[in-house]
Every structure is written in structure tokens, then in C-alpha cells.
């Protein structure tokens, strides 16, 4: 496909650091969660920001439920439901297979109420995300919560399980592997049901959250381009990988100042490859296409971004 020109990124302040993911309601309201635990609603027209909840921990992935409540993957608490009308917080899943979740990250909701969600690591919490990336622990999981409340592990051994999305016809669910730079697909219906393959491999960088847009495409963040040092460390003996995470942060591999998202159809064909202006926004960790506008979240900024298609 032709190279798409650098796009301007409109930014809106959210009143705090780390709006890691974004979701857009039918009326255009943008919801996101912040590093300090707050959940906020952003009016894209006026830029006004209203607090609608607080998990008391670290909200990451955020989805809308049919009843208007927010499904929140909280890195520390697990899978939560937050009512934006009164801020009430309900815990849905905090323990899997008898053990507390370590790094709940992202989710997708089916039309029947089933929830697919990721646990990035069973070893390292969010504060040590670099450790899991470099050590390549492959302890990430894709989990499923049925409407009756039962929870099962669908795929384990994932290389930093991250964003989760369902296809438009819900024939498959996919999960991003940040450390492996892939999007794994698990088939729910059809001749491949119960098997896995890849929607896309060899991404040009490390994917974070993914989502299905209003256009039916699977949108994938590229939080930072591929780092040759990280790739070498992932293949090194484990003692070297662990040693690399103990050096001062300034000397460790860190995300580059870039803005990039890609979109794929159900055949894994690249439809959009958007590079944005990184002067006021960087490290895209959340993406949501809504009626021709691509909304962006970031773990590192105090703003959400928007790019017009």
C-alpha cells in the first residue's frame, strides 16, 4: 500500500497522567483511565473532563457494556465494572485458577455478554513491564469469562498478552503479543473453531492495545518501533536478560517518541498504516476508531489524541 503522510494529532488534556486506553460512547464521549486510578469522561467538543469513577489502583483497558457501565481491566485489581453515574465499582474477576491476577490488561465484550480478557504476566506487575518484555517470560494468558461467571484460560504461554478484540461477526477473538510483535487469533466458530493462528505477524514495533473499530477493522497500536537491543536480549541467556533490567532506567531500552497505528481486515491485510505527529503526543497504547476519527491513548502523556481519517 502507498505510504500515508504524517497526520496531525489533535490533543485534549485529561487532567492526569497515563490515559492508557480509550473507548467512545454513542454520543461521542471519550472515556479513559488514569495512572492515579481515576476514570474520566472527555467531551471532545468542549474538552471538558469529568471524573466518573476511581478504581483506587491502575485502570488500563476500558470497554462499554450495553447498560452504559464501564468494563475496566485494572492492572492490580483485575476485571471490574464501574458505573459512571455513581462511581460504584464491582469486582468481576480477581482470581484465576486460585491465584490473584498479576497484570490484568485489556478486554473485549461479546454480544451475548461473554468477556475475553488478558493477563499480561503471571510474574511481573505493571510496574515491571519492562522486565517481562526483556525477559520474554511468556506467561501471558487470554482468559474468558462466561455470562454465568465461570472463567477459563483459553491460551497461555503468550509473550506479554496485551490488547484484545473480537471480529465484527465474532467468529474469532484476537490478542496482541507485545514481546513477540504479533496478533494471535483464536477461532470461535467455523471450521477452525478451537484453534489458533495469527491475524498478523512481524509487526513493525511492539503492539499494546487493539480494538475493533466502527469500520469493522482490527486496529493495532504500535507503541514503539522494534528495538534491536531488546530483540538481542530476548535471545540471550536468562541471567543476562534479568541483569539488563537492573541497570538504571535511563540506560534501559525505552519507548521511542513515535505515533503509529495500523488497521487490518479479517484476512490480515493491512488497510491503514498511520503515522502521526509526535511533537505533542507519543507512545500510543490505546486506539479506537469511531466514525472516521481514530482516538488514541498513551501510557506516558497527560492527553488523549485524535486523528481524522
N, C-alpha and C positions, 0 to 999 in steps of 0.2 A: 504494500500500500504506500501511497505518497506520504512523505514526511509532512506532518501537520505543524504549522507555525506555532511559535511560543504564544501562549494565551495569557491575557491579563487575568489576574486573580483579584476579585473583589473581596475585601476582608471586613468582618464585623467583630468587634470586641465582645467577649463573653464574660468579662469580669473575673477571670481567674485563669490559671494555667492548665493546659493539657486537655482540651476538648477532643478526646481521643477518637470518638466515633460520632456520627450524626445520623439522625433519621428525620424525615419530613412528613408532617401530617397532611391530611387532605386540604386543610385551609392554608397550607404553606408554612406553618410554624415549624421551626427547626429546633429539635431537642438534642442536647448533648450532656455529657457528664464531665466533671472537672476533677483535678487532682485532689482537691480538699474534700471530696465526697458529694458536693452539691450536684444536683441535676437542674438544668436551666432550660427555659424556653426562649427562643430568639425570634423576634418579629423581623423578617428580612426586609420589610418596607421601611420601618422606622428605626431599626437597630436596637430597639428596647430589649432588655434582658430581664426575665422574671424567674426567680427560684421556684421550682415546683416540687422539690424533694431533696433528701440528703440520705445517702446510704451509710454515712459515718465511716466509709472505707474508701475504695478506689473503683468507681464505676468505669467500665470500658465499653463493650458493645451495648447498643441500645436499639430496641425494636418497639414497634407499636402493636398492641393487641387490639382485637376487634372492639373491645369495650372501652377503648380510649386510654387504658392504663399502659404503662411502660414496662417492657421486659428488659431487665438490666443484668448484664453479665458483670458482676463485681469481682475484681481480681482476688480480693481477700474473703468475701462473704459467700460467694457462689452465685447461683442464679436467683434473681429477685424479681418481684413485681412491685412497681411503685405507682401509686395513684397521684396523678398530677393535680387533682382537685384539692386533696387534703394532705398530701405528702406521706400517706400511710405506706409502710414497707412490709411486704410479705416475703418470707423465705420459701422458695420453691425447692431448690436443690442445694444442699451444703455439703453433703456426704455422699460419696460414691464407693461402692464395694467396702463399706465400713470405715472409710478413711476420709477426712476432710479434703475438699478440693484445694489444690495449692495455687492455681493460676487460672481461674475461670476467665474466659476472654471474649467470646463472641457467640452469637446465636442467630437462628432463623426459625420462623414460625410457619407451620403448615396451615392450610385452610381448615383442617379438622382439629386444630389446636395442638398437634404434636410439636415438640420443640427439639431442635437439633442444636447442640452447643459444644464448644471446645474447651478443653483444659490444656493449656499450653505445655505444662510440665508437671510432673509429679515430684520433682526435686527442687526446682528453683522458683520462688515467688517473683512477682513483677519487679521488685527492687533489684533482682539479679538477672534480668532478662538477657543481659549481655553474656552472662555465664552460660546460660542454656544455649544461646546461639553459637558461641565459640566452642563449647564442649560437645555440641551436637548430641545431646543425651538421648534423643529420640524416645522420649517418654510422653509425648503429647497424645491426646485422645480426642476422637469425635464421639460425643455422647448423645443419647436420645432419651427424651422424657415423653412418655405417652400421656394421653389425657387422663388415664387412671392414676397417674403419679409414679408409675414404675420407671426406673432408669436402667439403661443398659449401655455398655460400651460397644460401639459399632466398629470403630477402627482404633487400634492402639499402635504404638511404635512410630508415631508421627514426629517429624523433625520440626518441633515448635509449632504445634497446631494453633491456628490463628483464626482468620475470618471464616464465616460460614454463610452459605447462600443456597437457596432452593431454586431449581429451574422454574420457568413460568408454568409449565404443566406438571410440576412436582414429580417428574419421572426420575430425577436424581437430586442428590444433595452434594455440595462440594465444600471442601475445607482447604484453606491455604496452609502450606508448609513453609514457614518463613525461612528456616535454615536450609531447606533443600531447594527453594525457589520454584515450587510447583503449586498447582491447584489440583488436589486429588478429588476424584468423582466417585461417589457411591451410588449405584443404581438401585432405585426403589421399585420400579416397575419395568415391565417389558422383558425381552429375552435375556437381558444381562442382570436382572434383579438379583441382589445379594452379592454382587461382585464389584470390584473396584478397578478403575483405570485412571487416566489423567485427563482433565479438561485442557490443561496446558502444562508444559514442562519448560525448563530452562528460561525462566523469566529474566529480564534484564536487570533485576535487582531483587530485593527482599520484600515479598508481599506481606501486608499486615491485614487489615480488614478487607472483606469483599462483600458485595451485596448485589441483589438483582434490582436493576433499575426499572422505571416505569416503561422503558423501551423493551423490556424482556431480556436484555443482555446481562451477563455477569460482569460487574465492574470490579476491578482489582487495583488496589493501591500498590505502588512501588515506593516504599518508604525511603529507600536509599539504593543507589546502584550497587551492583556486585562489587565486593571488596576482595581484591586478590589476596590480601593478608588473611582475611577471615577464611577464605577457601583453603589456603595452605594450612592454617591452624586446625581446621576441621579434619584434615587428613593426618595430622601429627599425632604422636602418642599422647594418651590422656594426660600424663603428668605435665606435658608442655602446654596443652590446652588450658589446664587449671592454673598453671603458672602465669599464663598470659592475662588471666582475669584478675590477678593480684597486683599488677603494676598500676601506677597512678592512672586515674581515668583519662587524663589528658593524653596519655601515651597509648591508650587502648584504641582499637578501631571504633570510630564513631560515625553516626549518620552524616551523609553529605548534605549540603544545602541545595536541595532539588525539590521540584514539584512534578510528579508524574503519575498518571493513572492510565490504565488500559481497560478495554471492554471486549468481551469475547461472546460469540454466538454459541449455540448448543453443540456445534461441531468443533469448537475450539479455535475457530477462525478469528483472527484479530480484526476488529471493526473500528476501534478508536485507539489511538496512542497519543495521549495529550500531555504535552509538556507546558507547565505554567511558569509564570514569572515568580522567581523565588526571593525577590527583594523584600517582601513583607510577609512571606509565609513559607514554611518548609516542612519536610518530613511528614508527608501525607500518610496518616494511619487510618483514616476513615473516609469512605466515599459513598455517595448516594445520588444517583441520577433521578431527577424528578421533573418531568415535563420540560425537558430540554436544558435544565440547569444542573450542573454537577456540583454538589455540595461536598466540601472537604473538611475533615477533622485532622488534628495534629496533636501528638503527644508532647510536643515541645513549645508550642506557641500559646498565646492568650487570645487567639482569634479563630473563627471558622472562616473558610474560604469558599468562593463560588466562581465557577467558570461557566460561561454560556457556550453551548454547542453551536 
